[in-house]
Amino acid sequence: MEVSGSIAPEIGNLDSLITLDLSGNQLDGSVAPSIFNLTVIESIHLYDNSLSGSLPRDICRHNGLQKLKVLDLSRNELKGDIPSSLDQCPQLQTIRLRDNNFSGHVPKEIGNITQLKELDLSINSLTGVIPEKIFHLDNLQKLGMSTNELSGFLPAFGNMKALEDLTLRGNDLTGPIPFSIENLSNIKSIDISYNKLNGAIPSTIGNLSNLQEISLAYNNLNGFIPQEIHNLHQLSSLSMSSNNLSGPLPPSIFNISSLEYISLGNNKLSGALPSEIGNMKAIKALFLYNNSFVGPISPTIGNLSTLVILFLSFNYLNGPIPSTIGNLANLEDLNLLSNELNGTIPSSIGNLQYVFRLRLTFNKLNGLIPSSIGNLSEMSILSLSSNKFYGELPSSMCNLTLLEQLILSNNSLAGSIPVCFENMSKSLKTTYLGMHLRVLCVKGISRISKQ
């Protein structure tokens, strides 16, 4: 049963109260100032309500909250400044104010709360720079300030040996990533994506031996990907997409056996895809789209038995699609569009029983569309346009009963359309059979003209 209405000021008379938990209700109005007169209280949980208004500026200064350890007011509608007097609550270990409407600067006084283990100010409207003193709290385990309007450089990291989770994504932070990031010796997750950081990725990032997830995506970082990343033996997620990174991929990255997710798309990376790409034992998603990779797709890619998503689109890859692609038994989404791939589609493509999207558009592929493509019974989107395919559509395509988009335009296909396409009209929403032909219903279309 949810409680609604405002918090009665008489709650301040409960002078023996140690824990107050009114979270997950429909409380509105302001936070009763009398709550902060409860001198023995240790935990205040008011998260997930509709509380509004601002917090008292002297929240800790005159009211003697000497035992308060947890203050959780997240997911409300609170506004105004974050009180600078919070440092007068000397036992505070957890401050959660995320998902409110707080504005103004992050109080530098928070850097005086030496017992602090968790600080989460994410999803507010905070501005200004991050106070350097906060980056010297050696008991801090979790620091979150994402989705604000914070600006300026990242402060140098102090001896933050306890920090495990750093989330600063979605701000306006500029400047380089400090080399002192190596001081985060126990860090497990770093997310500083969606900022305006620039400069090279420091090689010292390779010293973070406990790191499991790192996202530097959507910044202005440049230079090479540091070879030292191969030292991160516990890394499961590597995201550096949408930067200005250049140079070849360090082959040693693909020897990190714990990697499950790699996103390096939309950069200026170049060179050949190394054969070591097939060494990853746990990879599920590999995004290398929109770079300048050249050369063939290594046959070793067929070793990635756990792979679910593969995006190599918008590069300059050439040569045939390796037949080993058919070994990717768990693949669901294959995107090779806009490369210079040639040769025929290998018949082994029919082994990809879980693929629901296959995009090979804008290549130089030729030959017949293999009949094995009819084995892809989960197929929703099949895009083969702007290649050099010829001949008739295989009748086995009648098995693609879940197909919603069929895009075959700008090829040299000819002959009759399989009659079964008429029965597929319930699922087939969009069909491009000719360069300028768009058909919303297959019924009545009897031939594919030669391009």
N, C-alpha and C positions, 0 to 999 in steps of 0.2 A: 504493500500500500504506500503510495507516494504522499508526501506532506506538501501542502501548498500554503501560500500566504507569506507574510514577512516574519522575520525572526524577532520575537518579543524581547524588549530590552531587559526584562526581568531575568533573562538567562544569565546575566551577570551576577545574580545573587547566589549561584551555585558555586560557592567558594571552595568546595572540595573536589570539583570536577577535574579529572585528569585527562580524559579523552572526550572530544566532541566530534561526532560524526553525523552530519546531516546531508551527506553527499547523495547524488542521484535522486533528487526530489524536484519539486516545482516551486521552490522558494524564490521570492522576488523581493524588491526593495533593497535597501542598503544593508551592508553587514553591520549588525548592531555593535556600536562602539563598546558596549559593556562587556562584550566577549573578551576584549583585551584587558579587562580588569581581573580576570581569573588567574590569580597569582601562582597557582600550583599546576595549571594546565600544561600538558606536555604535547598534545596533538590536537590540531584543528583541521578537520576535513569538511570543507563546504563545496567541494568540486561538483560539477555537473548540475548546476541550478540555473536560475536566471537572475542572480543577484546583480545589482547595478550600483552606480554611484562610485565614490572614491574611498580609498582607505585613509584612516586617520594619519596625519603626518607624524605624530608622536607615538605611533603604534607600539614601540618598545621603549620609548625614552622615559616616560613617567609612570608607566603602568606596571612595572616590575615583573615582566614575563621572563623571569630568570630560569625557568625550567622548560620553556617551549622548545621542542625539538623539530616538530613537523608543522608546517603551514602550507596547506594545499587548498587554494582557491581557484584552481584551473577550471576552464570551460564554464565561465560565467559571462557577464556583460559589464565587468568593472572597468573603470576608466580613470584618467588622471595620472599623476606621477606615482611611481613606485616609491614608497617612503624611504628616505635615506636613513631613518632611525632604526632600520632592521638590524643594524650591527650592534644595537643595544640589547638584543636578545642573544646572549653569549653562547647558549647551548644549541642554537639552531643548527640542524643537520640537513633538513630538507626544505627547500622553498620551491613550490610549484605554483606559478602564476600564468601558465600557458593558456592560450586561446581565450583572451579577454580583449579589452580595448585600451590597455595601458599605453600612455604616450610619454614623451620626454626622454631623458637620458637614462641609461642604466646607472644607478647610484654607485659611485666609486667606493662608498662605504661598505658595500657587500664584500669587498676584498678584505675586510677586517674580520669577517666571520670565520675564524680559523677552524671551527669544527664542521664546517659545511661539507656535505657529501654529495648533495644533488641540488642543482640550480637549473630550473627550467622556466625560461621567459619567452618561449616560442609563441608565434602567432599572436603578435600584438602590433603596435605601431611605434615601437621604440626607435629613436634616432640617435645620432651622435656616434662616438667611437666606443669601442669596448674598453672599459677600464683595465689598464695593465695589471693592476693588483689582483684581479680575478684570475689571471693566468699564473698566479703564484700561490694559489690555495692548494697546499700539498695533501689535503685530505679529500679533495673533490674527486668524485668518481664519475659523475655525469654532468655535462654542461650542455644545455640546449638554449640557443637564441635564434633559431631558424624563423624565417618568414617575418622579418621586421624590416626596418629601413636603416639599419646600422651601416656606417660608412667608415672610411679611414683604413689604415693598414691593420693587418693582424698583429697584435702585440707579440713580442718574443715570449716563447713558452718557458716558464720557470721549471723548477724541479717537481713536476706534477706526476709523481710516480704512481699515484692512486687512480688517475683518470683512465676510464675505460671507454667512455662514449662522448664524442665531441660532435655536435650538430650545429652548424652555423649557416646552413643552406638558405638561399632565398633572401639575401641582403644586398648591399651595395659595397661590399668590402673590396678594396683595391690593393695594389702592391703585390710583392712576392710572398710566397709561402716561406716563413722563416726556417733557416737551417736548424734552429733550435727545436724543431718539431721532433727531433730525435730524443728529446727529454721525456717524451710521453712513452716511457718504457713499458707500460702495462696496457696501452691503448688497444682496444679491440675494434672500434668502429669510428671512422672519420667521415663526415659528410660536410664539405664546404662547397658544394655545387651551387650553381645559379648565383654567382657573384661576379665580380669584375677583376678577379685576381690575374696577375700577369707575371711574366718572367718564367724561368725554367723550374721544373719540378726538382726540388733538392734531392741529391743522391742520398742524403741522410735518412730519407724515408725508408730505405732498405734496412735500417737498424731496428725497426719496430717489429720485433720478432713475434709479438702476440697479435698483430693486426689480422683481422678477419675480413673486414669490409672497408673499402675506401672509395669515395665518390668525389671526384674533382671536376665533374662534367659541367658544361655551360659556363666556362670562364674564358679568359684570354691567355691561357698558359701557352708557352711556346718551347722550342727546343726539342731534344730527344726524350724518349721515355727512358728513365734511368735503368741501366742494366741491373743495378742493385736490387730491384724489385724481386728478382729471383730468390732472394734470401728470405722472403716472406712465406715461410712454409705452411702457415695456417690460413693463408689468404683464400677466401671463397668467392669474393666479389670485387672486381676491378672495373671502375667506371671512370673514363677520362674522355668521353665523347664531347663533341662540339667545343673544341679548343683550336689552337693553331699548332698542334704538335706535328713534328716532321721527322724525317729519317726512317730507317727501317725498323721493323719490329724486332726487339731483342729475342732471339730464339729461345733463350733460357727461361723466358716467362712461361712457355708452354710445358715446362718441366715441373711446374707447381701442381702437384697431384690433387690438391684440395680445391682448385678453382672450379666453381660452378657457373660463374657469370662473368663474361668479358664484354665490355662495351667501349670500343675505341672509334666508333663511327664519327663521320663529319669532322675530320682533321685533315692534315696534309701528309699523312704517312705514305711511304713509298717503298719500292723494292719488291722482291718476291715474297710470297707467303712461305715461310720456312717449313721444311718437312717435319720439324718438331711439333707442328700443330697437331699431329696425331698422337702426341704423348699424353694428352690430358685424359685422366681416368674418370673424372666426375663432372665434366662440363655439360651444362644444360642449355645455355644460351650464348651464342657467339655473334657479336655485332661488329663488323669491320667495314660497313658501308661508307660510301662517299669519301674515299681516299684516293690515292694514286698507285695502288698496288698493280704490279705487272706480273707476267709470266703465268704458268699453268696453276691450276688447283692441284695441290699435291695429292696423290692417291692415298696417302696416309690419313687423309680426312675420314676415310672409311673406318678408322679405328675408334671414332668417337661414339661409342655405342650408347652413351647416355644423352646425346645431344637431342634437344627438342626444337630449338630455333636456330637457323643459320642464315645470316644476312651478309652477303658479299657484294651487294648491288652497288652500282655507280663507281666502278673501278675500271682498270684496263686489263683485266685478266683475259688470257687467251688460251688456246688449246682446247681439247675436248673436256666435257664433263666426265670425270673419272668414273668408271663402272663401279668402283668401290663405294660410291654414294649410296648404292643399294643396301649397304651394310648398316646404315643408320636406322636401326629398327624402331627407334623411339621418336624419329623426326616428325614434326607436325607442320612446320612452316619453313619453306625453302625459297629464298629470294636471291636470284643470281642476275636480275635484270640489269640492263645497261652496262654490259661488258663487251668483250670481243671474243667470246667463246665460239668455237666452231665444231664441226663434226656433228654426229647424230646424237639424239637423246639415248643414253644407254638403256637397254631393255630392263636392266636391273632396277630402274626407277619404279617398276611395278612392285618392288618389295617393300616400298614405304607405305605400309598399310594405314598409318595414322596421319599422313599428310592431308591437311585440309586446304592449304594454300601453296600453289606451285607457280612461281613467277620467273619466266625465262625471257621476257620481252626485251627487245633491242639488243640482240646479239647477232651472231653470224651462223647460227645453227642451221643444219640442212637435213635433207633426207625425209623419210616417212615418220609420221608420228607413230611411235611404237604401240602395238596392240596391248602391251602390258600396262599401259596407262589406265586401262579399264579396271585394273585391280585396285585402284585408289578409291575405294568406296566411300571414304570420308571426305572426298574433295568438295570444297565449296567454291574456290576461286582457282581457275586454270587460265593462265595468261601466257600465250606463246606468240604474240604478235611481233611484227617487225623482225622476222628472221627469213630463212630461205627454205622453209618446209614446202614439200610438194606432195602430190598424190591425194588420195581420198582419206577422209576421216575414218579411223578404224571403227568397225561396228561395236567393238568392246566398250566404246565410250557410252553406250547405252546403260552400262552398269553404274555410271556416275549419277545416281538418283538424287544426291544431295547438292548437286551443282547449282550455284546461284549466279556465277559470272563465268562466261566462256568468251575469251578474247583471242581471236585467231587472225585478225586483220593484218594486211601487208605481208602476206606470204604468197606462195604459188600453189595453193591448195585448189583442187578441182574435184568434180564428181558430185555424186548425190549425197545430200545430208541424210544420215540414218533416220528412218521413219520414226524410230523410238523417241527422237527429240521432241516430237509432238506431245508425247506422254510426259515429258519432263517439264512442260511449260508451267506447272504449278510451282516448282522450285526455282526454275531458271528465270531470273529477273532481268539480267542484262546479257546480251549477246552481241559481240562485234565479229562479224564474219568477213567484212570487206573494209577497205580503207575508210570509206565514208558511210558505211552502213551500220545503223544502230537499230537493233530489233529488240523490242520489249516482249514479244511473244513469238515463239518459233513457228507456230502454226502458219502454214501457207508458204514458208520458205522451202524451196525444193532443191536449189543448187547453190554451190559456192562458186562464184566466178573466178577465173584465173586472174591473179594480180599482175 
